[in-house]
Amino acid sequence: MTTTKFFFSFFLVVVCSIIFAETASSQDKKTEIIKIKTSAVCGMCKDRIEIGMAFEKGVKDVSLDVETKVATIKYNTKTTTPDELRKKISKLGYDADDMACDKTAYDKLPACCKKDAPKH
Ligand SMILES: [Cu+2]
């Protein structure tokens, strides 16, 4: 083995172990961020979803953008799943991606927060 070859294989081993370590640590991470499209209409909806979701199991951070109606949720992958999160938004009376809102919860929303309410 020439010196060049030796250093080359040494270099390769180092690069491989760095890549391996990166992969291992990213699998270790328990926090994911998900964006869920909701049917929120106004600031009241924003508060309702943010407060309602903030205390749900596994939820670390919630912020809803009224303009785009997208809720950005930081959650723990070990204690909850994207489907669970959508279900919880639906229970608050809002659509969550393809999941339709819970009818009972939706009926309880003030008129201005219904999804067919005019923009205000
Ligand atoms: Cu509203």
Backbone and ligand atoms as CSV (ligand in chain L), in Angstrom:
chain,resi,resn,atom,element,x,y,z
A,1,MET,N,N,0.845,-1.211,0.000
A,1,MET,CA,C,0.000,0.000,0.000
A,1,MET,C,C,0.869,1.245,0.000
A,2,THR,N,N,0.620,2.140,-0.947
A,2,THR,CA,C,1.405,3.373,-0.990
A,2,THR,C,C,0.888,4.329,0.083
A,3,THR,N,N,1.678,5.320,0.369
A,3,THR,CA,C,1.297,6.295,1.384
A,3,THR,C,C,0.009,7.025,0.981
A,4,THR,N,N,-0.053,7.380,-0.310
A,4,THR,CA,C,-1.239,8.084,-0.808
A,4,THR,C,C,-2.493,7.247,-0.597
A,5,LYS,N,N,-2.373,5.974,-0.955
A,5,LYS,CA,C,-3.516,5.074,-0.804
A,5,LYS,C,C,-3.918,4.952,0.662
A,6,PHE,N,N,-2.884,4.883,1.509
A,6,PHE,CA,C,-3.154,4.754,2.932
A,6,PHE,C,C,-3.942,5.960,3.448
A,7,PHE,N,N,-3.471,7.156,3.073
A,7,PHE,CA,C,-4.159,8.357,3.537
A,7,PHE,C,C,-5.560,8.471,2.954
A,8,PHE,N,N,-5.673,7.986,1.734
A,8,PHE,CA,C,-6.988,8.032,1.104
A,8,PHE,C,C,-7.989,7.148,1.853
A,9,SER,N,N,-7.560,5.948,2.193
A,9,SER,CA,C,-8.495,5.067,2.907
A,9,SER,C,C,-8.760,5.573,4.321
A,10,PHE,N,N,-7.723,6.165,4.926
A,10,PHE,CA,C,-7.912,6.758,6.254
A,10,PHE,C,C,-8.965,7.865,6.189
A,11,PHE,N,N,-8.826,8.708,5.171
A,11,PHE,CA,C,-9.754,9.809,4.953
A,11,PHE,C,C,-11.173,9.277,4.764
A,12,LEU,N,N,-11.290,8.214,3.987
A,12,LEU,CA,C,-12.588,7.602,3.703
A,12,LEU,C,C,-13.259,7.096,4.978
A,13,VAL,N,N,-12.454,6.472,5.829
A,13,VAL,CA,C,-12.978,5.953,7.095
A,13,VAL,C,C,-13.505,7.098,7.957
A,14,VAL,N,N,-12.750,8.194,8.001
A,14,VAL,CA,C,-13.162,9.357,8.800
A,14,VAL,C,C,-14.486,9.921,8.285
A,15,VAL,N,N,-14.566,10.103,6.965
A,15,VAL,CA,C,-15.783,10.642,6.360
A,15,VAL,C,C,-16.978,9.726,6.660
A,16,CYS,N,N,-16.765,8.425,6.494
A,16,CYS,CA,C,-17.837,7.466,6.755
A,16,CYS,C,C,-18.311,7.526,8.198
A,17,SER,N,N,-17.378,7.617,9.135
A,17,SER,CA,C,-17.819,7.632,10.528
A,17,SER,C,C,-18.551,8.927,10.860
A,18,ILE,N,N,-18.172,10.041,10.220
A,18,ILE,CA,C,-18.887,11.302,10.435
A,18,ILE,C,C,-20.319,11.169,9.918
A,19,ILE,N,N,-20.465,10.626,8.713
A,19,ILE,CA,C,-21.795,10.437,8.135
A,19,ILE,C,C,-22.635,9.513,9.026
A,20,PHE,N,N,-22.000,8.444,9.488
A,20,PHE,CA,C,-22.701,7.495,10.341
A,20,PHE,C,C,-23.171,8.159,11.634
A,21,ALA,N,N,-22.293,8.943,12.242
A,21,ALA,CA,C,-22.635,9.624,13.493
A,21,ALA,C,C,-23.791,10.598,13.283
A,22,GLU,N,N,-23.775,11.306,12.160
A,22,GLU,CA,C,-24.851,12.248,11.826
A,22,GLU,C,C,-26.190,11.525,11.719
A,23,THR,N,N,-26.188,10.414,10.989
A,23,THR,CA,C,-27.402,9.638,10.801
A,23,THR,C,C,-27.932,9.141,12.143
A,24,ALA,N,N,-27.038,8.630,12.962
A,24,ALA,CA,C,-27.443,8.100,14.255
A,24,ALA,C,C,-28.069,9.180,15.124
A,25,SER,N,N,-27.465,10.381,15.126
A,25,SER,CA,C,-27.997,11.424,16.001
A,25,SER,C,C,-29.310,11.983,15.474
A,26,SER,N,N,-29.496,11.998,14.135
A,26,SER,CA,C,-30.759,12.533,13.628
A,26,SER,C,C,-31.908,11.561,13.890
A,27,GLN,N,N,-31.588,10.258,13.995
A,27,GLN,CA,C,-32.624,9.282,14.329
A,27,GLN,C,C,-33.015,9.410,15.793
A,28,ASP,N,N,-32.094,9.957,16.547
A,28,ASP,CA,C,-32.284,10.105,17.979
A,28,ASP,C,C,-33.230,11.245,18.315
A,29,LYS,N,N,-33.272,12.229,17.432
A,29,LYS,CA,C,-34.089,13.413,17.680
A,29,LYS,C,C,-35.554,13.056,17.768
A,30,LYS,N,N,-36.218,13.582,18.766
A,30,LYS,CA,C,-37.610,13.226,18.976
A,30,LYS,C,C,-38.558,14.334,18.532
A,31,THR,N,N,-37.978,15.484,18.181
A,31,THR,CA,C,-38.831,16.601,17.836
A,31,THR,C,C,-38.941,16.788,16.325
A,32,GLU,N,N,-40.167,16.862,15.852
A,32,GLU,CA,C,-40.416,17.114,14.429
A,32,GLU,C,C,-41.301,18.342,14.316
A,33,ILE,N,N,-41.243,18.968,13.137
A,33,ILE,CA,C,-42.128,20.095,12.891
A,33,ILE,C,C,-43.060,19.727,11.751
A,34,ILE,N,N,-44.345,19.992,11.943
A,34,ILE,CA,C,-45.309,19.669,10.899
A,34,ILE,C,C,-46.135,20.908,10.597
A,35,LYS,N,N,-46.500,21.060,9.333
A,35,LYS,CA,C,-47.371,22.155,8.950
A,35,LYS,C,C,-48.718,21.571,8.570
A,36,ILE,N,N,-49.763,22.034,9.232
A,36,ILE,CA,C,-51.103,21.519,8.963
A,36,ILE,C,C,-52.001,22.653,8.499
A,37,LYS,N,N,-52.622,22.454,7.357
A,37,LYS,CA,C,-53.533,23.457,6.804
A,37,LYS,C,C,-54.864,23.341,7.543
A,38,THR,N,N,-55.313,24.466,8.118
A,38,THR,CA,C,-56.565,24.446,8.875
A,38,THR,C,C,-57.603,25.328,8.188
A,39,SER,N,N,-58.782,25.426,8.819
A,39,SER,CA,C,-59.823,26.293,8.268
A,39,SER,C,C,-60.012,27.532,9.138
A,40,ALA,N,N,-58.958,27.950,9.831
A,40,ALA,CA,C,-59.027,29.135,10.687
A,40,ALA,C,C,-59.356,30.387,9.881
A,41,VAL,N,N,-60.148,31.286,10.485
A,41,VAL,CA,C,-60.573,32.483,9.766
A,41,VAL,C,C,-59.936,33.759,10.327
A,42,CYS,N,N,-59.844,33.847,11.662
A,42,CYS,CA,C,-59.406,35.117,12.254
A,42,CYS,C,C,-58.498,34.899,13.459
A,43,GLY,N,N,-58.196,35.997,14.122
A,43,GLY,CA,C,-57.336,35.953,15.290
A,43,GLY,C,C,-57.898,35.121,16.426
A,44,MET,N,N,-59.227,35.089,16.528
A,44,MET,CA,C,-59.859,34.274,17.566
A,44,MET,C,C,-59.617,32.791,17.299
A,45,CYS,N,N,-59.679,32.441,16.021
A,45,CYS,CA,C,-59.410,31.051,15.630
A,45,CYS,C,C,-57.966,30.702,15.976
A,46,LYS,N,N,-57.088,31.654,15.677
A,46,LYS,CA,C,-55.666,31.475,15.950
A,46,LYS,C,C,-55.455,31.162,17.431
A,47,ASP,N,N,-56.060,32.014,18.290
A,47,ASP,CA,C,-55.926,31.791,19.731
A,47,ASP,C,C,-56.500,30.440,20.132
A,48,ARG,N,N,-57.674,30.135,19.578
A,48,ARG,CA,C,-58.347,28.897,19.955
A,48,ARG,C,C,-57.490,27.680,19.605
A,49,ILE,N,N,-56.914,27.715,18.411
A,49,ILE,CA,C,-56.096,26.573,17.986
A,49,ILE,C,C,-54.765,26.541,18.748
A,50,GLU,N,N,-54.147,27.707,18.889
A,50,GLU,CA,C,-52.855,27.731,19.579
A,50,GLU,C,C,-52.985,27.305,21.037
A,51,ILE,N,N,-54.000,27.852,21.719
A,51,ILE,CA,C,-54.184,27.500,23.134
A,51,ILE,C,C,-54.659,26.059,23.262
A,52,GLY,N,N,-55.613,25.687,22.392
A,52,GLY,CA,C,-56.144,24.329,22.442
A,52,GLY,C,C,-55.079,23.268,22.195
A,53,MET,N,N,-54.168,23.547,21.285
A,53,MET,CA,C,-53.144,22.567,20.935
A,53,MET,C,C,-51.959,22.584,21.895
A,54,ALA,N,N,-51.702,23.752,22.476
A,54,ALA,CA,C,-50.521,23.908,23.327
A,54,ALA,C,C,-50.478,22.914,24.478
A,55,PHE,N,N,-51.660,22.534,24.975
A,55,PHE,CA,C,-51.683,21.642,26.132
A,55,PHE,C,C,-51.876,20.185,25.747
A,56,GLU,N,N,-51.913,19.905,24.452
A,56,GLU,CA,C,-52.072,18.522,24.022
A,56,GLU,C,C,-50.769,17.751,24.225
A,57,LYS,N,N,-50.938,16.468,24.461
A,57,LYS,CA,C,-49.795,15.599,24.709
A,57,LYS,C,C,-48.809,15.627,23.535
A,58,GLY,N,N,-47.557,15.839,23.848
A,58,GLY,CA,C,-46.522,15.772,22.829
A,58,GLY,C,C,-46.288,17.060,22.063
A,59,VAL,N,N,-47.142,18.065,22.280
A,59,VAL,CA,C,-47.002,19.320,21.537
A,59,VAL,C,C,-46.052,20.257,22.268
A,60,LYS,N,N,-45.025,20.724,21.538
A,60,LYS,CA,C,-44.032,21.587,22.174
A,60,LYS,C,C,-44.232,23.046,21.810
A,61,ASP,N,N,-44.738,23.285,20.627
A,61,ASP,CA,C,-44.894,24.655,20.173
A,61,ASP,C,C,-45.932,24.708,19.049
A,62,VAL,N,N,-46.790,25.708,19.102
A,62,VAL,CA,C,-47.788,25.871,18.036
A,62,VAL,C,C,-47.810,27.314,17.603
A,63,SER,N,N,-47.853,27.553,16.294
A,63,SER,CA,C,-48.138,28.907,15.860
A,63,SER,C,C,-48.940,28.825,14.573
A,64,LEU,N,N,-49.995,29.632,14.527
A,64,LEU,CA,C,-50.869,29.595,13.377
A,64,LEU,C,C,-50.790,30.902,12.618
A,65,ASP,N,N,-50.646,30.788,11.323
A,65,ASP,CA,C,-50.630,31.973,10.490
A,65,ASP,C,C,-52.015,32.148,9.894
A,66,VAL,N,N,-52.679,33.253,10.277
A,66,VAL,CA,C,-54.066,33.459,9.839
A,66,VAL,C,C,-54.145,33.630,8.319
A,67,GLU,N,N,-53.180,34.320,7.735
A,67,GLU,CA,C,-53.179,34.550,6.288
A,67,GLU,C,C,-53.193,33.247,5.488
A,68,THR,N,N,-52.287,32.344,5.850
A,68,THR,CA,C,-52.177,31.090,5.090
A,68,THR,C,C,-52.997,29.962,5.714
A,69,LYS,N,N,-53.502,30.199,6.948
A,69,LYS,CA,C,-54.272,29.197,7.712
A,69,LYS,C,C,-53.444,27.985,8.082
A,70,VAL,N,N,-52.136,28.120,7.995
A,70,VAL,CA,C,-51.280,26.972,8.285
A,70,VAL,C,C,-50.801,27.012,9.734
A,71,ALA,N,N,-51.038,25.911,10.432
A,71,ALA,CA,C,-50.552,25.778,11.797
A,71,ALA,C,C,-49.222,25.049,11.748
A,72,THR,N,N,-48.191,25.657,12.342
A,72,THR,CA,C,-46.891,25.016,12.417
A,72,THR,C,C,-46.744,24.455,13.818
A,73,ILE,N,N,-46.622,23.155,13.906
A,73,ILE,CA,C,-46.592,22.507,15.210
A,73,ILE,C,C,-45.294,21.744,15.398
A,74,LYS,N,N,-44.662,22.027,16.531
A,74,LYS,CA,C,-43.457,21.299,16.901
A,74,LYS,C,C,-43.912,20.227,17.890
A,75,TYR,N,N,-43.627,18.974,17.588
A,75,TYR,CA,C,-44.136,17.921,18.467
A,75,TYR,C,C,-43.126,16.813,18.704
A,76,ASN,N,N,-43.392,16.043,19.738
A,76,ASN,CA,C,-42.535,14.931,20.110
A,76,ASN,C,C,-43.033,13.669,19.405
A,77,THR,N,N,-42.172,13.096,18.554
A,77,THR,CA,C,-42.591,11.940,17.749
A,77,THR,C,C,-42.824,10.693,18.591
A,78,LYS,N,N,-42.341,10.712,19.814
A,78,LYS,CA,C,-42.517,9.536,20.670
A,78,LYS,C,C,-43.874,9.543,21.363
A,79,THR,N,N,-44.481,10.719,21.485
A,79,THR,CA,C,-45.734,10.767,22.234
A,79,THR,C,C,-46.946,11.108,21.380
A,80,THR,N,N,-46.734,11.568,20.160
A,80,THR,CA,C,-47.888,11.854,19.309
A,80,THR,C,C,-47.527,11.671,17.837
A,81,THR,N,N,-48.534,11.666,16.975
A,81,THR,CA,C,-48.317,11.470,15.543
A,81,THR,C,C,-49.041,12.570,14.770
A,82,PRO,N,N,-48.653,12.810,13.514
A,82,PRO,CA,C,-49.353,13.823,12.718
A,82,PRO,C,C,-50.862,13.589,12.667
A,83,ASP,N,N,-51.282,12.329,12.589
A,83,ASP,CA,C,-52.717,12.031,12.549
A,83,ASP,C,C,-53.417,12.405,13.841
A,84,GLU,N,N,-52.746,12.148,14.977
A,84,GLU,CA,C,-53.292,12.534,16.278
A,84,GLU,C,C,-53.478,14.052,16.333
A,85,LEU,N,N,-52.471,14.777,15.819
A,85,LEU,CA,C,-52.514,16.238,15.843
A,85,LEU,C,C,-53.675,16.756,14.988
A,86,ARG,N,N,-53.863,16.140,13.811
A,86,ARG,CA,C,-54.963,16.558,12.934
A,86,ARG,C,C,-56.302,16.291,13.604
A,87,LYS,N,N,-56.385,15.134,14.281
A,87,LYS,CA,C,-57.615,14.771,14.987
A,87,LYS,C,C,-57.934,15.820,16.051
A,88,LYS,N,N,-56.906,16.293,16.743
A,88,LYS,CA,C,-57.109,17.275,17.814
A,88,LYS,C,C,-57.568,18.617,17.249
A,89,ILE,N,N,-57.025,18.997,16.110
A,89,ILE,CA,C,-57.454,20.248,15.473
A,89,ILE,C,C,-58.909,20.115,15.047
A,90,SER,N,N,-59.251,18.959,14.514
A,90,SER,CA,C,-60.626,18.705,14.100
A,90,SER,C,C,-61.581,18.795,15.285
A,91,LYS,N,N,-61.155,18.299,16.442
A,91,LYS,CA,C,-61.964,18.362,17.665
A,91,LYS,C,C,-62.149,19.794,18.159
A,92,LEU,N,N,-61.288,20.695,17.696
A,92,LEU,CA,C,-61.427,22.106,18.070
A,92,LEU,C,C,-62.416,22.798,17.136
A,93,GLY,N,N,-62.827,22.099,16.095
A,93,GLY,CA,C,-63.814,22.638,15.169
A,93,GLY,C,C,-63.240,23.102,13.840
A,94,TYR,N,N,-62.012,22.692,13.553
A,94,TYR,CA,C,-61.368,23.150,12.317
A,94,TYR,C,C,-60.930,21.975,11.451
A,95,ASP,N,N,-60.929,22.203,10.145
A,95,ASP,CA,C,-60.384,21.199,9.233
A,95,ASP,C,C,-58.879,21.133,9.452
A,96,ALA,N,N,-58.316,19.965,9.250
A,96,ALA,CA,C,-56.871,19.794,9.359
A,96,ALA,C,C,-56.421,18.966,8.174
A,97,ASP,N,N,-55.785,19.621,7.215
A,97,ASP,CA,C,-55.433,18.984,5.944
A,97,ASP,C,C,-56.683,18.318,5.359
A,98,ASP,N,N,-56.630,16.990,5.153
A,98,ASP,CA,C,-57.773,16.305,4.538
A,98,ASP,C,C,-58.828,15.885,5.559
A,99,MET,N,N,-58.507,16.063,6.841
A,99,MET,CA,C,-59.444,15.650,7.871
A,99,MET,C,C,-60.486,16.751,8.112
A,100,ALA,N,N,-61.753,16.396,7.994
A,100,ALA,CA,C,-62.814,17.382,8.180
A,100,ALA,C,C,-62.992,17.698,9.662
A,101,CYS,N,N,-63.486,18.919,9.949
A,101,CYS,CA,C,-63.673,19.322,11.330
A,101,CYS,C,C,-64.748,18.483,12.016
A,102,ASP,N,N,-64.621,18.359,13.325
A,102,ASP,CA,C,-65.615,17.677,14.129
A,102,ASP,C,C,-66.891,18.520,14.131
A,103,LYS,N,N,-67.995,17.932,13.688
A,103,LYS,CA,C,-69.253,18.663,13.504
A,103,LYS,C,C,-69.713,19.357,14.784
A,104,THR,N,N,-69.711,18.629,15.900
A,104,THR,CA,C,-70.177,19.177,17.178
A,104,THR,C,C,-69.347,20.385,17.601
A,105,ALA,N,N,-68.030,20.254,17.480
A,105,ALA,CA,C,-67.147,21.351,17.867
A,105,ALA,C,C,-67.336,22.536,16.927
A,106,TYR,N,N,-67.499,22.239,15.642
A,106,TYR,CA,C,-67.678,23.296,14.645
A,106,TYR,C,C,-68.940,24.093,14.919
A,107,ASP,N,N,-70.044,23.389,15.273
A,107,ASP,CA,C,-71.316,24.061,15.560
A,107,ASP,C,C,-71.208,25.015,16.740
A,108,LYS,N,N,-70.289,24.739,17.642
A,108,LYS,CA,C,-70.126,25.584,18.838
A,108,LYS,C,C,-69.293,26.834,18.564
A,109,LEU,N,N,-68.631,26.887,17.420
A,109,LEU,CA,C,-67.800,28.059,17.115
A,109,LEU,C,C,-68.677,29.292,16.912
A,110,PRO,N,N,-68.182,30.471,17.310
A,110,PRO,CA,C,-68.945,31.679,17.016
A,110,PRO,C,C,-69.091,31.850,15.494
A,111,ALA,N,N,-70.175,32.496,15.081
A,111,ALA,CA,C,-70.481,32.624,13.649
A,111,ALA,C,C,-69.299,33.163,12.848
A,112,CYS,N,N,-68.551,34.117,13.421
A,112,CYS,CA,C,-67.449,34.726,12.675
A,112,CYS,C,C,-66.293,33.768,12.444
A,113,CYS,N,N,-66.292,32.650,13.157
A,113,CYS,CA,C,-65.182,31.708,13.024
A,113,CYS,C,C,-65.511,30.516,12.137
A,114,LYS,N,N,-66.740,30.481,11.623
A,114,LYS,CA,C,-67.097,29.388,10.730
A,114,LYS,C,C,-66.319,29.579,9.428
A,115,LYS,N,N,-66.022,28.456,8.780
A,115,LYS,CA,C,-65.147,28.576,7.610
A,115,LYS,C,C,-65.777,29.293,6.427
A,116,ASP,N,N,-67.139,29.356,6.413
A,116,ASP,CA,C,-67.765,30.082,5.293
A,116,ASP,C,C,-68.026,31.556,5.657
A,117,ALA,N,N,-67.551,31.985,6.856
A,117,ALA,CA,C,-67.721,33.384,7.248
A,117,ALA,C,C,-66.886,34.274,6.334
A,118,PRO,N,N,-67.387,35.491,6.050
A,118,PRO,CA,C,-66.592,36.396,5.213
A,118,PRO,C,C,-65.286,36.781,5.927
A,119,LYS,N,N,-64.266,37.023,5.157
A,119,LYS,CA,C,-62.969,37.397,5.712
A,119,LYS,C,C,-63.107,38.692,6.509
A,120,HIS,N,N,-62.522,38.748,7.710
A,120,HIS,CA,C,-62.623,39.948,8.532
A,120,HIS,C,C,-61.332,40.203,9.284
L,1,CU,CU,CU,-62.247,33.056,14.151
